[in-house]
């Protein structure tokens, strides 16, 4: 039933007057409490005069916020997004000072630092009042959520009867932990628990060997993660290190996937990609790493920040939450140190700020963008919420710190589900994760040396007494650098210059030191002076002690090497071997502790062109699933072992089952095919093949401020 226009206008007028009244009362209360803030002339005023002054000040501040604030934020798109969040208080305070100057006879005055406080409180009060009134009226609530996402123009009429689909990725949350968080009385994640009770179905799926977002999400969105052996790896042909979450690397990986499949991606028809590494072919993108590499007017990857921060109430709320999250991390880190919790990693430096960026800023902006997509009636939306993954790396997957983040993410899911009820078409919400996380002390903490130290020792190279540590918050750091438009952080040093060989192992003249990289509990060793994959025989000739040093170390589960005589061979302790081509096993199978499917996963990775000379997986404790990350993470993923290999898929009951009963959903590429099938079951647009790729090559900016992803830009660093 259509609401009469006069009713809608009268309701809007009532809400404006109510917010104005609350803001005026807030000014009066603050004027009575704060010594450096007054609403009277120097000679004093009557109570009525003071009230009128408060009303004028509140009205001027509200008008300036509505008119000037969006212009300020649009102009500040050239300013780093993270800096914009930190400038919120200053900008709000400046607007309040300007509003007070507009009051006649100088009745309104405030010290600059007091103006910041008053502006923050007023924004919070007006936001709370507006939200409360909006909840009581469906049309107002709809309008509030549209404004939350920054979509002031072009709202669609009532959409098609066919449902849209929202894919929400809870980054790093494993299947077993989700079951625990949604089970029993008073579940940690009440919204997800209700979905399960009301008909959503849950199943685990098995990742590839590289259990990390770069490999999983590339396949989920683009159908292929071929030649993605790890989160970071060294490519001999280009002499570069590829890091999945660097903008230039993400753009190159997306381009390769499109060229390999001939398909635009999961979201190539009326889709939206929010907070992901890759666009999925969507024509609406925000906070997508693969398009963040662009510069100039065609780059709208940060438009989501403008859409969100253009509302001063949103900006204030997120800024306050940002500061609170920084304080929370400092307190939690200090508590862990005082209680001497183990395992534990360093959480100082910039990590509290990076954590707050991932758990507050990215979450709020992505949720707002998804809500805008729902209210715009888009056919398919895929969004990544990374908050849990970031905290679990440093606190542990099941630690109370990480559980608190799950609770906040559950509230975000509830907000999205609530907005879906106001959308112009029905929506089905699919919840999934790209990998889990496995717990355990780091390799360095457990054994007193890094993987690089161990490799150098096996090669007869000097081992530094104190090796450097990997930076905390590597994934959030990359997202923050992209938001800041800072140059990409070097992934790893170039291969070292040849050093003088140790007497016990002469080396050939000109031989370069090995490049050692880590992706969770998966290590990669490359010899840059050897074209292609080095063979086991050549490696034994150069460094006779290396393979034995690695395979027999108690922290190493297995080592993959290519043999000229036997093809790919998995080495384990005490001379154990698993020949992947023939299935022959000598001694105890080194892959047995890693469960069913381990041999297939390793065999698939072995055929990748850029698989490292040596692929090293840490040991996994079968009873506990504990692993030892080769970087500074006590909750890790990237290899085989434990919960990291078992993410989940939660889907509405009206959709078909992912696989027949008794079969195991294996690999992100198979999950992609399931997601495509579910889109087709909605009688929505058929996903494009071939010609749609050409359509993706257009880089015309979208009138709403987002960009068409186009063909991923050429990576000039390659």
C-alpha positions in Angstrom: 0.0 0.0 0.0 1.4 3.4 -1.0 1.7 5.9 1.8 0.1 9.3 0.9 2.6 12.0 0.2 1.2 14.3 2.8 1.6 11.6 5.5 5.2 11.0 4.5 5.9 14.7 4.6 4.3 15.2 7.9 6.2 12.3 9.4 9.5 13.7 8.0 8.7 17.1 9.5 7.9 15.5 12.9 11.2 13.6 12.9 13.2 16.8 12.0 11.5 18.7 14.8 12.1 15.9 17.3 15.8 15.7 16.4 16.1 19.5 16.6 14.5 19.5 20.1 16.8 16.7 21.4 19.8 18.5 20.0 18.7 21.8 21.6 18.2 20.1 25.0 21.6 18.4 24.6 23.2 21.9 24.1 21.5 23.2 27.2 22.7 20.3 29.4 26.3 20.6 28.1 26.3 24.4 28.6 25.4 23.7 32.3 28.1 21.1 32.7 31.1 22.3 30.7 32.9 25.4 32.0 34.3 26.5 28.6 30.9 26.4 26.8 28.1 29.0 27.2 24.9 29.9 25.4 24.4 33.4 27.0 25.7 36.8 26.3 28.3 38.4 28.6 25.5 40.2 30.5 23.5 37.0 31.0 20.1 36.0 29.4 16.8 34.8 30.6 16.0 31.1 30.5 13.9 31.7 27.4 16.7 33.6 25.7 19.1 30.8 26.5 16.7 28.2 25.1 16.3 30.2 21.9 20.1 30.4 21.6 20.3 26.6 22.0 17.7 26.1 19.4 19.5 28.4 17.0 22.8 26.7 17.6 21.4 23.2 17.2 19.6 24.2 14.0 22.7 25.9 12.6 24.8 22.8 13.5 22.3 20.4 11.9 22.0 22.5 8.8 25.8 22.7 8.4 26.2 19.0 9.0 23.6 18.2 6.4 25.0 20.6 3.7 28.7 21.1 4.4 29.7 17.7 5.8 29.1 15.7 2.6 31.0 18.3 0.6 33.9 18.1 3.1 34.1 14.3 2.9 33.9 14.3 -0.9 36.8 16.8 -1.1 38.7 14.7 1.5 38.5 11.6 -0.7 42.0 12.7 -1.7 42.9 12.4 1.9 43.7 8.9 3.2 40.5 7.2 4.4 42.1 6.2 7.8 43.2 9.8 8.3 39.6 10.9 7.5 38.3 8.7 10.3 40.7 10.3 12.7 39.7 13.8 11.5 36.1 13.3 12.3 36.2 14.9 15.8 38.1 17.9 14.5 35.8 18.5 11.6 32.7 18.2 13.8 34.1 20.6 16.3 34.9 23.1 13.6 31.3 22.9 12.3 30.0 23.5 15.8 32.3 26.6 16.2 31.0 27.9 12.9 27.4 27.3 14.0 28.0 29.2 17.2 29.5 32.1 15.4 26.2 32.4 13.4 24.2 33.0 16.6 23.5 36.8 16.9 25.2 39.0 19.5 27.9 36.4 20.2 25.7 34.4 22.6 27.4 31.0 21.8 31.0 30.5 22.6 33.2 27.5 23.3 36.8 26.6 23.6 38.1 24.6 20.6 38.7 21.4 22.7 35.3 21.8 24.3 33.6 22.2 20.9 35.0 18.8 19.9 33.3 17.2 22.9 30.0 19.1 22.4 29.9 18.2 18.7 30.5 14.5 19.4 27.8 14.3 22.0 25.3 16.2 19.8 26.0 13.9 16.8 25.5 10.8 19.0 22.2 12.2 20.5 20.7 13.2 17.2 21.8 9.9 15.6 20.2 7.9 18.4 17.0 10.0 18.2 16.8 9.6 14.4 17.4 5.9 14.6 14.8 5.4 17.3 12.1 7.3 15.3 13.1 5.5 12.1 12.7 2.1 13.6 9.1 3.0 14.5 8.3 3.7 10.9 9.1 1.3 8.0 9.4 4.0 5.4 11.6 6.1 7.6 13.7 3.1 8.6 14.2 2.3 4.9 15.2 5.9 4.2 17.6 5.9 7.1 19.4 2.8 5.8 19.6 4.2 2.3 21.3 7.3 3.8 23.5 5.0 5.8 24.9 3.6 2.6 25.1 7.0 0.9 22.7 6.3 -1.9 20.7 9.4 -2.1 19.7 9.2 -5.7 18.4 6.6 -8.1 16.5 4.4 -5.7 14.9 1.6 -7.6 11.2 0.9 -7.7 9.8 -2.3 -6.3 12.1 -5.0 -7.7 11.6 -8.3 -9.4 9.9 -11.2 -7.6 13.0 -13.4 -8.1 15.2 -13.3 -5.0 18.6 -11.8 -4.9 21.5 -13.5 -3.1 23.9 -12.1 -0.5 27.1 -14.0 0.2 28.6 -12.9 3.5 32.1 -14.3 4.2 33.2 -14.5 7.8 36.9 -14.5 7.2 38.8 -17.2 9.0 36.0 -18.8 11.0 36.2 -22.6 11.0 33.2 -25.0 10.9 33.7 -26.5 14.3 34.0 -23.1 16.0 30.8 -21.9 14.3 29.0 -24.9 15.6 30.2 -24.1 19.1 29.3 -20.4 18.7 25.7 -21.2 17.6 24.9 -24.2 19.8 23.5 -24.6 23.3 21.5 -22.1 25.3 22.5 -18.5 25.0 24.6 -18.9 21.9 27.5 -16.5 21.2 26.1 -15.8 17.7 22.4 -15.5 18.3 21.5 -14.4 14.8 23.3 -17.3 13.1 21.9 -19.7 15.6 18.3 -18.5 14.8 19.0 -19.0 11.1 20.1 -22.5 11.8 16.9 -23.2 13.8 14.7 -21.6 11.1 16.0 -23.7 8.2 19.5 -22.8 7.2 21.7 -25.8 6.6 25.3 -26.1 7.5 28.2 -28.2 6.1 31.9 -28.0 6.2 34.1 -27.9 3.1 37.7 -28.8 2.6 40.2 -26.1 1.4 43.1 -26.6 -1.0 46.6 -27.0 0.4 46.8 -23.2 0.4 44.2 -22.5 3.0 44.1 -18.7 2.9 42.0 -15.9 1.5 44.0 -15.2 -1.6 43.6 -18.7 -3.0 40.1 -19.4 -1.6 38.5 -16.1 -2.6 40.0 -16.0 -6.0 38.4 -19.4 -6.7 35.1 -18.5 -5.0 34.7 -15.3 -7.0 36.5 -16.1 -10.3 36.3 -19.9 -10.5 40.0 -20.7 -10.5 42.9 -20.5 -8.1 45.3 -22.4 -10.4 48.9 -21.4 -9.7 48.3 -19.9 -6.3 50.5 -22.0 -4.2 50.5 -19.9 -1.0 49.6 -16.4 0.4 53.1 -15.2 -0.8 55.5 -16.8 -3.2 58.6 -16.1 -5.3 58.3 -16.2 -9.1 61.6 -17.0 -10.7 60.6 -15.9 -14.2 59.9 -12.3 -13.0 62.2 -12.2 -10.0 59.3 -10.9 -7.8 57.5 -11.9 -4.7 53.7 -12.1 -5.2 51.6 -11.3 -2.1 47.9 -12.0 -2.4 46.7 -8.9 -0.6 48.9 -6.3 -2.2 46.9 -4.3 -4.8 49.2 -5.0 -7.7 49.4 -8.7 -7.0 45.6 -9.0 -6.5 45.0 -7.2 -9.8 47.4 -9.6 -11.6 45.9 -12.7 -10.0 42.4 -11.6 -11.0 43.5 -10.9 -14.5 45.1 -14.4 -14.7 42.0 -16.0 -13.5 39.8 -14.2 -16.0 42.1 -15.1 -18.8 42.2 -18.8 -17.6 38.4 -19.2 -17.3 37.2 -16.8 -19.9 34.5 -15.8 -17.4 33.9 -12.4 -15.8 33.2 -13.8 -12.4 30.5 -14.7 -10.0 29.1 -11.1 -9.7 29.4 -10.1 -13.4 25.7 -9.4 -13.8 24.2 -6.7 -11.5 26.6 -7.7 -8.7 28.4 -5.9 -5.9 31.8 -6.7 -4.3 32.5 -5.3 -0.9 35.7 -5.5 1.2 37.1 -8.4 -0.9 40.5 -9.0 -2.4 38.9 -9.5 -5.9 36.0 -7.9 -7.7 34.3 -11.1 -8.9 33.4 -9.1 -12.1 31.0 -6.8 -10.2 30.1 -3.5 -11.6 29.8 -2.1 -8.1 33.0 -2.3 -6.0 34.1 -0.8 -2.7 37.2 -1.5 -0.7 38.3 -4.1 -3.2 42.0 -4.7 -3.3 42.4 -5.7 -6.9 41.1 -2.3 -8.1 42.8 -0.2 -5.3 46.0 -0.2 -7.5 44.5 2.3 -9.8 45.1 6.0 -9.6 43.2 8.9 -11.0 39.5 9.5 -11.6 38.8 5.9 -12.7 39.6 4.6 -9.2 36.5 4.5 -7.1 37.7 1.7 -4.7 37.5 4.1 -1.8 34.0 5.5 -2.7 32.6 3.3 0.1 34.3 5.5 2.6 32.6 8.6 1.2 29.3 6.8 1.1 29.6 6.0 4.8 31.5 9.0 6.3 29.3 11.5 4.4 26.9 11.1 7.3 28.4 12.9 10.3 26.6 10.7 12.8 28.1 7.6 11.2 31.5 9.2 11.2 31.3 10.1 14.9 30.0 6.7 15.9 32.8 4.9 13.9 35.5 7.3 15.3 34.3 6.7 18.9 34.3 2.9 18.3 37.7 3.1 16.7 39.2 4.8 19.7 37.4 2.3 22.0 38.8 -0.6 20.0 42.3 0.7 20.3 41.9 1.0 24.0 40.4 -2.5 24.2 43.3 -4.1 22.3 45.8 -2.4 24.6 44.0 -3.6 27.7 43.5 -7.1 26.4 47.2 -7.3 25.4 48.3 -6.1 28.8 46.0 -8.6 30.5 47.5 -11.5 28.5 51.0 -10.4 29.5 50.0 -10.1 33.2 48.4 -13.5 33.2 51.4 -14.9 31.3 49.1 -16.5 28.7 50.8 -18.9 26.3 51.1 -19.1 23.5 51.4 -15.3 23.0 52.8 -13.0 20.3 53.8 -9.4 20.4 50.9 -7.0 19.9 52.5 -3.6 20.2 53.5 -1.0 17.8 50.8 -0.1 15.2 48.9 -3.3 15.7 46.2 -1.8 18.0 45.4 0.8 15.3 45.5 -1.8 12.5 43.2 -4.1 14.5 40.7 -1.2 15.1 40.8 -0.4 11.3 39.9 -4.1 10.5 37.3 -4.6 13.3 35.6 -1.2 13.2 36.2 0.9 10.1 36.2 -1.9 7.5 33.3 -3.6 9.2 31.1 -0.5 9.4 31.9 0.6 5.8 31.3 -2.9 4.3 28.0 -3.4 6.3 26.7 0.0 5.1 27.6 -0.8 1.5 25.8 -4.1 1.7 22.7 -2.5 3.1 22.8 0.0 0.3 23.0 -2.9 -2.2 20.0 -4.6 -0.6 17.9 -1.5 -0.8 19.0 -0.9 -4.4 17.8 -4.5 -5.2 21.0 -5.8 -6.6 21.0 -9.4 -7.8 24.1 -10.7 -6.1 26.3 -9.2 -3.4 29.5 -10.7 -1.9 31.1 -9.1 1.1 34.1 -10.1 3.3 34.1 -9.3 7.1 37.7 -9.7 8.2 37.5 -8.7 11.8 37.5 -12.2 13.4 40.5 -13.4 11.3 42.6 -10.4 12.3 42.0 -10.8 16.0 42.3 -14.6 16.0 45.8 -14.4 14.4 47.1 -12.6 17.5 44.8 -13.8 20.3 44.0 -17.3 19.2 41.0 -18.7 17.3 39.0 -19.7 20.4 40.3 -17.0 22.7 37.8 -14.7 24.5 39.1 -11.7 22.6 38.2 -13.4 19.3 34.8 -14.5 20.6 33.9 -10.9 21.5 34.6 -10.1 17.8 32.2 -12.9 16.7 29.5 -11.4 18.9 29.9 -8.0 17.2 29.9 -9.6 13.8 26.7 -11.4 14.7 25.1 -8.0 15.4 26.3 -6.8 12.0 24.6 -9.8 10.4 21.4 -9.0 12.2 21.5 -5.5 10.9 21.9 -6.8 7.3 19.1 -9.3 7.7 16.9 -6.6 9.1 17.6 -4.3 6.1 16.8 -7.2 3.8 13.2 -7.1 5.0 13.0 -3.6 3.6 14.6 -4.4 0.3 12.6 -4.1 -3.0 13.0 -7.8 -3.6 13.4 -10.9 -1.4 16.9 -11.9 -0.5 18.5 -15.2 0.5 21.5 -14.9 2.8 24.4 -17.4 2.3 27.0 -17.4 5.1 30.4 -18.9 4.4 34.1 -18.8 5.3 37.2 -19.1 3.2 39.2 -21.1 5.6 39.5 -21.8 9.3 42.3 -21.1 11.8 44.5 -23.6 13.6 46.0 -22.7 17.0 49.4 -23.4 18.3 52.7 -21.7 19.4 54.8 -20.3 16.6 57.6 -22.3 15.2 60.1 -19.7 16.6 58.5 -19.8 20.0 58.4 -23.6 20.2 61.9 -24.3 18.8 63.9 -21.1 19.2 64.6 -20.4 15.6 62.8 -19.4 12.4 62.3 -21.5 9.3 64.8 -19.2 7.5 67.3 -20.0 10.2 66.7 -23.7 9.8 67.1 -23.5 6.0 70.3 -21.5 6.2 71.7 -24.0 8.7 70.9 -26.9 6.4 72.6 -25.0 3.5 75.7 -24.4 5.6 75.1 -20.6 5.7 75.7 -18.5 8.8 72.6 -18.1 10.9 72.0 -14.6 12.4 71.9 -14.5 16.2 68.7 -12.5 16.1 66.5 -12.7 13.1 63.8 -10.2 12.3 60.2 -10.8 13.1 57.3 -10.6 10.7 55.2 -7.5 11.3 52.0 -7.8 13.3 48.6 -7.5 11.5 50.0 -8.1 8.0 46.5 -8.5 6.4 45.0 -5.5 8.1 48.2 -3.6 7.4 47.8 -4.1 3.6 44.2 -3.0 3.8 45.1 0.1 5.8 47.9 1.0 3.3 45.5 0.7 0.4 43.1 3.0 2.3 45.9 5.4 3.0 47.0 5.3 -0.7 50.5 4.5 0.6 53.0 2.8 -1.7 53.0 -1.0 -1.4 55.1 -2.4 1.4 58.0 -4.5 0.1 57.0 -8.2 0.4 60.4 -9.6 1.0 64.0 -8.7 0.4 65.5 -9.5 -2.9 67.7 -12.7 -2.9 70.9 -12.0 -1.1 74.1 -11.5 -2.9 76.4 -14.5 -2.9 78.3 -14.8 0.4 81.5 -16.6 1.2 80.8 -20.3 1.7 81.4 -21.9 5.0 84.4 -24.3 5.0 82.2 -27.4 5.8 80.2 -27.0 2.6 81.7 -25.3 -0.5 79.2 -23.7 -2.8 79.4 -23.1 -6.5 80.5 -19.6 -7.5 77.7 -17.2 -8.0 75.0 -19.3 -6.3 72.4 -17.1 -4.6 71.1 -17.6 -1.2 67.6 -19.3 -0.9 64.5 -17.2 -0.7 62.5 -18.3 2.3 58.8 -17.2 2.7 56.0 -18.1 5.0 52.3 -18.4 4.7 51.0 -19.5 8.1 52.3 -23.0 8.8 53.3 -23.4 5.1 56.9 -22.5 4.2 58.4 -22.0 0.7 62.0 -22.2 -0.3 63.2 -21.1 -3.7 66.7 -21.1 -5.2 66.6 -18.0 -7.6 69.7 -19.0 -9.5 68.2 -22.3 -10.7 65.7 -22.0 -13.6 62.5 -23.9 -13.0 62.1 -26.4 -10.1 65.3 -27.6 -8.6 65.4 -31.4 -8.5 66.1 -33.5 -5.4 69.2 -34.8 -7.0 70.6 -31.4 -7.8 69.7 -30.2 -4.3 71.5 -33.1 -2.7 74.5 -32.3 -4.7 74.5 -28.6 -3.7 73.4 -28.9 -0.1 73.6 -32.5 1.1 72.3 -31.8 4.6 69.3 -29.6 3.7 66.6 -32.1 3.1 67.5 -34.3 6.0 67.7 -31.2 8.3 64.2 -30.2 7.3 62.5 -33.6 7.1 63.9 -34.8 10.5 63.1 -31.6 12.4 60.4 -32.3 15.0 58.5 -29.1 14.0 58.3 -30.1 10.3 55.5 -32.4 9.2 56.6 -33.0 5.6 58.6 -31.5 2.7 57.5 -31.6 -1.0 60.4 -31.8 -3.5 60.6 -32.8 -7.2 62.7 -35.8 -8.1 64.1 -36.3 -11.6 63.6 -40.1 -11.1 60.4 -40.3 -9.2 58.5 -37.1 -9.8 57.0 -35.3 -6.8 58.0 -36.8 -3.5 56.8 -36.0 0.0 59.6 -36.5 2.6 58.9 -37.2 6.3 61.1 -38.0 9.3 63.3 -41.1 9.5 63.5 -41.5 5.8 59.8 -41.7 5.1 58.6 -40.9 1.6 55.3 -40.7 -0.3 55.7 -40.8 -4.1 52.7 -38.8 -5.4 52.7 -40.1 -8.9 52.7 -43.8 -8.0 51.2 -43.7 -4.5 54.2 -45.7 -3.2 54.9 -45.1 0.5 58.2 -45.9 2.3 58.0 -46.0 6.0 55.3 -44.1 7.9 53.2 -42.1 5.5 54.1 -38.4 6.2 50.7 -37.3 4.9 48.6 -39.6 7.2 48.4 -37.1 10.1 46.8 -34.5 7.8 43.7 -36.6 7.0 41.9 -37.6 3.9 42.5 -35.6 0.8 46.0 -34.4 1.8 47.7 -36.3 -1.0 45.3 -34.9 -3.6 45.8 -31.4 -2.3 49.6 -31.7 -2.4 49.5 -33.4 -5.8 47.4 -30.5 -7.2 49.7 -27.8 -5.9 52.8 -29.7 -7.2 51.7 -29.1 -10.8 51.5 -25.3 -10.5 54.2 -23.5 -12.6 55.2 -21.3 -9.6 55.3 -23.9 -6.9 58.4 -23.3 -4.8 61.4 -25.6 -5.0 60.6 -26.8 -1.5 57.1 -26.7 0.1 57.3 -27.2 3.8 54.3 -27.9 6.0 54.6 -27.8 9.8 53.8 -30.7 12.0 50.2 -31.1 13.2 49.2 -32.7 16.5 46.5 -35.1 15.6 44.8 -35.0 19.0 44.6 -31.2 19.3 45.0 -30.0 15.7 47.8 -27.6 16.8 50.3 -26.4 14.2 53.3 -24.1 14.3 53.1 -21.1 12.1 56.3 -19.9 10.4 55.3 -16.3 11.1 54.2 -14.5 14.3 50.7 -15.9 14.6 49.2 -18.1 17.2 46.1 -18.6 15.1 47.2 -19.4 11.6 46.2 -20.7 8.2 47.8 -21.3 4.9 48.8 -24.9 5.0 47.4 -28.3 6.1 46.6 -29.4 9.6 43.8 -28.7 12.1 40.8 -26.5 11.7 42.3 -24.2 9.1 41.4 -26.7 6.4 37.7 -26.9 7.3 35.6 -23.7 6.7 31.8 -23.8 6.5 28.9 -23.1 4.2 25.5 -22.1 5.6 22.7 -21.8 3.1 18.9 -21.4 3.1 17.0 -24.7 2.9 15.2 -23.7 -0.3 18.5 -24.0 -2.2 19.8 -27.3 -3.4 22.3 -29.2 -1.4 25.9 -28.4 -2.4 26.9 -32.1 -3.0 25.0 -35.4 -2.7 24.9 -37.0 0.7 28.1 -38.8 1.5 30.3 -36.6 -0.6 32.7 -34.0 0.7 32.7 -30.5 -0.8 36.4 -30.1 -1.7 38.2 -27.1 -3.0 37.2 -23.5 -3.5 36.6 -24.1 -7.2 33.9 -26.6 -6.4 32.3 -24.2 -4.0 32.3 -21.6 -6.7 30.3 -23.9 -9.0 27.8 -24.4 -6.1 27.4 -20.6 -5.7 26.8 -20.2 -9.5 24.2 -22.9 -9.4 22.4 -21.2 -6.5 22.3 -17.9 -8.5 20.8 -19.8 -11.4 18.2 -21.4 -9.2 16.8 -18.0 -8.5 15.9 -17.6 -12.2 18.3 -14.7 -12.1 20.7 -13.7 -14.9 22.8 -16.4 -16.4 26.4 -15.8 -15.5 28.4 -14.7 -18.6 30.9 -16.7 -20.6 33.2 -15.1 -23.1 31.4 -12.0 -24.3 30.9 -10.7 -20.8 34.6 -10.5 -20.3 34.6 -7.8 -23.0 31.9 -5.9 -21.2 34.1 -5.9 -18.1 36.8 -4.0 -20.0 34.9 -0.7 -19.8 36.2 1.6 -17.1 33.6 4.3 -17.2 32.9 5.6 -13.7 29.5 4.8 -12.2 27.3 7.8 -11.5 26.8 6.6 -7.9 30.5 7.0 -7.3 31.6 3.4 -7.7 33.6 2.1 -10.6 33.2 -0.7 -13.1 36.1 -3.0 -12.4 37.0 -3.4 -16.0 39.9 -5.6 -17.0 42.3 -5.6 -14.1 45.1 -3.2 -14.8 48.4 -4.4 -16.1 50.8 -4.9 -13.2 53.7 -2.7 -14.2 55.9 -4.2 -11.6 56.0 -7.5 -13.4 
